[in-house]
Amino acid sequence: MTVFKTFLKVLNKSKMPIILYTVILVFFGAFNMQTSENSTNFVASKPDILIINKDKEEGITKNLIEYIKENSNIKEIENNEQAINDALFYRDVNYIIYIPENYREEFLKGENPEIEIKSTGDYQASLAEMMLERYIKIANTYEGNTENEEELINNINEALSKQTEIQITSKLDTDNLNKASFFFNFANYSILAGCVYVICLILSSFKEEKIAKRTIISSMNYRKYNLQLLISNSLFAIVLWIFYVLLSFILIGDIMFTTHGLIYILNSFIFTICAVTIAFLIGNLVRNKNAINGIINVVALGSSFLCGAFVPLEWLPDTVIKIAHILPSYYYINSNDMIKQLEIVNFETIKPILINMGIILIFTIIFMIATNIVSKHKRKIG
């Protein structure tokens, strides 16, 4: 109880920087989630195409041109190679189609005349290439099985008009689950940084000469002393965690009232407890208050970059991911990424997440043991 009272006095003495730092971290996380909310949306667009037709615009040639016009933005460029090359270089067009002279006549004879192209090589050009190849393949399929050009064109148009029906069978609210995953991934940094800053600040106060001497000469066992300090610091971490959970309900909404939301909350709680033990170990190793900001950068910022809090894990190099396995943040963030993909929630589907939580708890125990060893050693030195 004495340790807890002292903890409250130290906390009250440093309340202004602690409150300011905590509020900044919480709302920085909220701001980042909102600015990134629509960053992964994909909007389809038509490619910009230039058609240079050296054949008569009739029959199969006319039909090909009409098909391209319906599915792209046709550009008008001065008909000389310099102007055409400049348009391609400056991305005024993505794809240039050269329809050769006598194309219609040679095609109807089954000679499969070659259509030359120029391309920017980007995704819009790839879309244009797929569109052209689709037409040519369908036209070649029907060319040998039709009696006249009119029937050939009708068959081609009928085949091109058929679209694949896409049925979405997943009932997951992917938008909100992605938001939740991003929010809780970013919490890796905020929770770690908040715990390290506050707990190191408090523990450094406990190491002031007067308090340290009273602690050493007291009859209290160092394990009991560390446990009381750990529980006291955990109260602050839980308050920080509650702030984040409440904020998630406000920013993410109804998805947090589902089973998915409950798993996100549980996963973040287990990581918060682990973050307390990490901060507690660092606080027992470091005496200098001025070093706290540097430690935050190394521990919180470093692990967040390595483990996928800011950059998705699938975008990170394999070497970085292998290194990340030695950090508890990896298992926390990996679980968040798995939660958003859960179609059905049962023991089998959440088993990998439970394993990750178990690993985080093992890290927690290791940090607690390490803290006791460091604390015992320092008492002997003192």
VENJOWO-V921549 format. One record per residue. N is the residue number from 0. SS is DSSP state (hx for helix, st for strand, lp for the rest). PHI is phi in radians with two decimals (NA if undefined). NEAR is the number of other C-alpha atoms within 10 Angstrom. Layout:
N,SS,PHI,NEAR
N,SS,PHI,NEAR
//
This chain:
0,lp,NA,8
1,hx,-1.09,8
2,hx,-1.10,17
3,hx,-1.14,16
4,hx,-1.10,11
5,hx,-1.12,17
6,hx,-1.01,20
7,hx,-1.14,15
8,hx,-1.13,13
9,hx,-1.14,16
10,hx,-1.08,19
11,hx,-1.14,11
12,hx,-1.14,12
13,lp,-1.88,15
14,hx,-1.13,14
15,hx,-1.13,11
16,hx,-1.11,12
17,hx,-1.17,18
18,hx,-1.09,12
19,hx,-1.06,10
20,hx,-1.12,16
21,hx,-1.13,21
22,hx,-1.08,15
23,hx,-1.06,14
24,hx,-1.11,20
25,hx,-1.09,20
26,hx,-1.37,15
27,hx,-1.15,14
28,hx,-1.10,22
29,hx,-1.13,19
30,hx,-1.10,14
31,hx,-1.08,14
32,hx,-1.14,21
33,hx,-1.23,15
34,hx,-1.25,9
35,lp,-1.72,12
36,lp,-1.02,16
37,lp,-1.91,11
38,lp,-1.27,8
39,lp,-1.81,9
40,lp,-1.25,8
41,lp,-1.95,7
42,lp,-2.05,5
43,lp,-1.28,7
44,lp,-2.53,11
45,lp,-1.46,14
46,lp,-1.29,20
47,st,-1.59,20
48,st,-2.17,25
49,st,-1.94,26
50,st,-1.89,18
51,st,-1.95,17
52,st,-1.73,16
53,lp,-1.74,12
54,lp,-1.80,16
55,lp,-1.27,16
56,lp,-1.46,14
57,lp,-2.69,11
58,hx,1.06,15
59,hx,-1.13,21
60,hx,-1.15,19
61,hx,-1.08,15
62,hx,-1.14,17
63,hx,-1.08,20
64,hx,-1.10,18
65,hx,-1.13,12
66,hx,-1.12,15
67,hx,-1.16,19
68,hx,-1.10,16
69,hx,-1.20,10
70,lp,-2.01,15
71,lp,-2.72,18
72,st,-1.74,16
73,st,-1.44,19
74,lp,-1.84,16
75,lp,-1.88,12
76,lp,-2.20,16
77,lp,-0.93,9
78,lp,-1.44,9
79,lp,-2.53,8
80,hx,-1.09,10
81,hx,-1.13,10
82,hx,-1.13,12
83,hx,-1.14,18
84,hx,-1.14,15
85,hx,-1.12,13
86,hx,-1.08,19
87,hx,-1.21,19
88,hx,-1.11,13
89,lp,-1.54,10
90,lp,1.08,14
91,lp,-1.24,17
92,lp,-2.33,26
93,lp,-1.71,26
94,st,-2.65,27
95,st,-2.11,25
96,st,-1.98,20
97,st,-1.80,16
98,st,-1.54,22
99,lp,-1.25,18
100,lp,-1.13,13
101,lp,1.09,13
102,hx,-1.06,20
103,hx,-1.06,21
104,hx,-1.09,16
105,hx,-1.19,14
106,hx,-1.13,17
107,hx,-1.15,18
108,lp,-1.46,11
109,lp,1.42,11
110,lp,-1.50,10
111,lp,0.89,15
112,lp,-1.11,17
113,lp,-1.47,12
114,lp,-1.77,12
115,st,-1.44,11
116,st,-2.43,14
117,st,-2.26,16
118,st,-2.49,19
119,lp,-1.40,17
120,lp,1.40,11
121,lp,-1.57,11
122,hx,-1.17,11
123,hx,-1.17,21
124,hx,-1.15,21
125,hx,-1.10,16
126,hx,-1.11,17
127,hx,-1.12,23
128,hx,-1.12,18
129,hx,-1.09,12
130,hx,-1.12,15
131,hx,-1.14,16
132,hx,-1.11,12
133,hx,-1.08,12
134,hx,-1.08,19
135,hx,-1.11,15
136,hx,-1.12,12
137,hx,-1.15,15
138,hx,-1.08,22
139,hx,-1.14,16
140,hx,-1.14,14
141,hx,-1.53,16
142,hx,-1.00,22
143,lp,-1.49,12
144,lp,-2.05,10
145,lp,-2.17,13
146,lp,-1.52,10
147,lp,-2.52,10
148,hx,-1.15,14
149,hx,-1.08,12
150,hx,-1.12,14
151,hx,-1.05,22
152,hx,-1.11,20
153,hx,-1.08,12
154,hx,-1.13,18
155,hx,-1.09,23
156,hx,-1.10,17
157,hx,-1.14,10
158,hx,-1.15,14
159,hx,-1.20,14
160,hx,-1.31,9
161,lp,-1.36,8
162,lp,-2.05,7
163,lp,-1.28,6
164,lp,-1.42,6
165,lp,-1.85,6
166,lp,-1.99,6
167,lp,-1.52,6
168,lp,-1.64,6
169,lp,-1.30,8
170,lp,-1.80,8
171,lp,-1.24,14
172,lp,-1.46,11
173,hx,-1.08,13
174,hx,-1.06,16
175,hx,-1.25,18
176,hx,-1.18,23
177,hx,-1.13,18
178,hx,-1.09,21
179,hx,-1.11,27
180,hx,-1.09,24
181,hx,-1.09,26
182,hx,-1.07,26
183,hx,-1.30,26
184,hx,-1.12,30
185,hx,-1.16,23
186,hx,-1.07,25
187,hx,-0.94,28
188,hx,-1.23,25
189,hx,-1.13,26
190,hx,-1.18,27
191,hx,-1.09,25
192,hx,-1.09,26
193,hx,-1.10,26
194,hx,-1.15,29
195,hx,-1.10,28
196,hx,-1.09,22
197,hx,-1.23,26
198,hx,-1.16,31
199,hx,-1.12,27
200,hx,-1.12,22
201,hx,-1.21,24
202,hx,-1.14,23
203,hx,-1.14,19
204,hx,-1.22,21
205,hx,-1.15,21
206,lp,-1.60,17
207,lp,-1.07,11
208,hx,-0.92,10
209,hx,-1.12,10
210,hx,-1.18,12
211,hx,-1.09,15
212,hx,-1.16,14
213,hx,-1.08,10
214,hx,-1.17,18
215,hx,-1.16,14
216,hx,-1.46,8
217,lp,-1.26,9
218,lp,-1.46,8
219,lp,-1.25,11
220,lp,-1.14,12
221,hx,-1.08,17
222,hx,-1.15,16
223,hx,-1.14,12
224,hx,-1.08,16
225,hx,-1.11,20
226,hx,-1.13,15
227,hx,-1.14,17
228,hx,-1.12,20
229,hx,-1.10,20
230,hx,-1.12,13
231,hx,-1.08,19
232,hx,-1.19,25
233,hx,-1.12,21
234,hx,-1.07,12
235,hx,-1.10,17
236,hx,-1.07,24
237,hx,-1.18,17
238,hx,-1.09,11
239,hx,-1.06,20
240,hx,-1.09,22
241,hx,-1.09,14
242,hx,-0.96,15
243,hx,-1.15,24
244,hx,-1.12,18
245,hx,-1.06,11
246,hx,-1.12,17
247,hx,-1.14,22
248,hx,-1.13,15
249,hx,-1.26,12
250,hx,-1.48,17
251,hx,-1.66,19
252,lp,1.63,13
253,hx,-1.05,12
254,hx,-1.07,20
255,hx,-1.30,22
256,hx,-1.58,10
257,lp,-1.68,9
258,hx,-1.08,13
259,hx,-1.02,20
260,hx,-1.08,23
261,hx,-1.09,13
262,hx,-1.20,19
263,hx,-1.00,24
264,hx,-1.12,20
265,hx,-1.09,12
266,hx,-1.08,23
267,hx,-1.20,25
268,hx,-1.15,17
269,hx,-1.08,16
270,hx,-1.17,27
271,hx,-1.08,24
272,hx,-1.07,20
273,hx,-1.13,25
274,hx,-1.07,28
275,hx,-1.09,29
276,hx,-1.19,27
277,hx,-1.10,24
278,hx,-1.10,28
279,hx,-1.15,26
280,hx,-1.13,24
281,hx,-1.09,20
282,hx,-1.08,24
283,hx,-1.39,21
284,hx,-1.56,16
285,lp,-1.91,17
286,lp,-1.87,18
287,lp,-1.42,13
288,hx,-1.13,15
289,hx,-1.20,10
290,hx,-1.50,11
291,hx,-1.07,22
292,hx,-1.06,12
293,hx,-1.13,9
294,hx,-1.15,19
295,hx,-1.03,19
296,hx,-1.08,14
297,hx,-1.24,13
298,hx,-1.39,17
299,hx,-1.26,21
300,hx,-1.21,18
301,hx,-1.08,13
302,hx,-1.17,20
303,hx,-1.17,26
304,hx,-1.21,17
305,hx,-1.22,23
306,hx,-1.78,29
307,lp,1.72,25
308,lp,-1.24,25
309,lp,-1.78,16
310,lp,-2.02,15
311,lp,-0.92,16
312,hx,-0.98,20
313,hx,-1.19,9
314,hx,-1.61,9
315,lp,-1.50,14
316,lp,-1.10,10
317,hx,-1.03,11
318,hx,-1.08,8
319,hx,-1.12,14
320,hx,-1.12,17
321,hx,-1.10,12
322,hx,-1.13,12
323,hx,-1.09,20
324,lp,-1.08,13
325,lp,-1.52,12
326,lp,-1.99,15
327,hx,-1.10,24
328,hx,-1.04,26
329,hx,-1.04,26
330,hx,-1.26,24
331,hx,-1.15,25
332,hx,-1.22,28
333,hx,-1.05,20
334,hx,-1.13,24
335,hx,-1.02,26
336,hx,-1.19,23
337,hx,-1.32,14
338,hx,-1.05,24
339,lp,-1.20,22
340,lp,-1.79,15
341,lp,-1.26,14
342,lp,-1.38,12
343,lp,-2.17,13
344,lp,-1.80,13
345,lp,-2.58,9
346,hx,-1.05,10
347,hx,-1.14,9
348,hx,-1.32,15
349,hx,-1.67,17
350,hx,-0.99,12
351,hx,-1.05,15
352,hx,-1.19,22
353,hx,-1.12,15
354,hx,-1.10,13
355,hx,-1.05,20
356,hx,-1.09,21
357,hx,-1.08,14
358,hx,-1.13,15
359,hx,-1.09,25
360,hx,-1.15,17
361,hx,-1.11,14
362,hx,-1.00,20
363,hx,-1.03,22
364,hx,-1.11,14
365,hx,-1.06,14
366,hx,-1.15,21
367,hx,-1.14,22
368,hx,-1.10,15
369,hx,-1.06,17
370,hx,-1.11,23
371,hx,-1.11,19
372,hx,-1.13,14
373,hx,-1.10,14
374,hx,-1.11,19
375,hx,-1.10,16
376,hx,-1.11,11
377,hx,-1.22,12
378,hx,-1.17,13
379,hx,-1.14,8
380,hx,-1.11,7
381,lp,-1.11,9
//
